[in-house]
Amino acid sequence: MIVARTAERSHVAGTVWHGPVHPEIFSREGALIRRSDVRLRQPDRIIRMKTVLARTGLSRSTIYRKIAEGTFPAQMKISANGAGWHESDINRWIAYPAGWKPRGEFDFDDF
């Protein structure tokens, strides 16, 4: 586990640490890791249709048409009656909608 220490606070298993500014991060074992060596990332959330509609500005029917064409990320099953998208897939589509391709696929013409 990595603990980030900042001027205000850091959260470690629900606790708050107040202290001076440290330009480094300490692992639970006490090993020093420079902040520049670590990229702290948020876990990928699963978002539902309502959020996708709001974020993309597309209609429900356009999303389903684009999924069928292969030009929009496909949904994944999250329960017996529910489906959603990885937020990172939607963010990638929003960043480049005209040239979006599923992960792992690329075109040599893009280079």
C-alpha positions, 0 to 999 in steps of 0.5 A: 500500500502506498501512503501519500503525504501532503500539507493538508492530509492523506487518507490511509484506511480511513485515517487522516494524517496532518503534518508537514509537506513531504515531497515523497511517498512512503510505502506501508513497509517504510520504503521511500518512493519519490512522488515522480516515480508513482502515478496515483490513479483512481479505479475505473468506474462503471457508469450507466446509460443516464450518465453516458447520455449526459456526457456524450450528448448522444441519444439512446438510439444513436448509442445503440446504432454506434455500438452495432457499427463498432464505433462506440464502446459496447456495454458490459453486463453488471447484473441480471438486468443491468449493463454499464460502461467503463468510464475510461472507454467513454472518456476515450470516445469523447476525446476522439469520437471520429477515430475511436477504436476498441482497445487493442485495435489500431490502424497503421494509417493512424501513424 
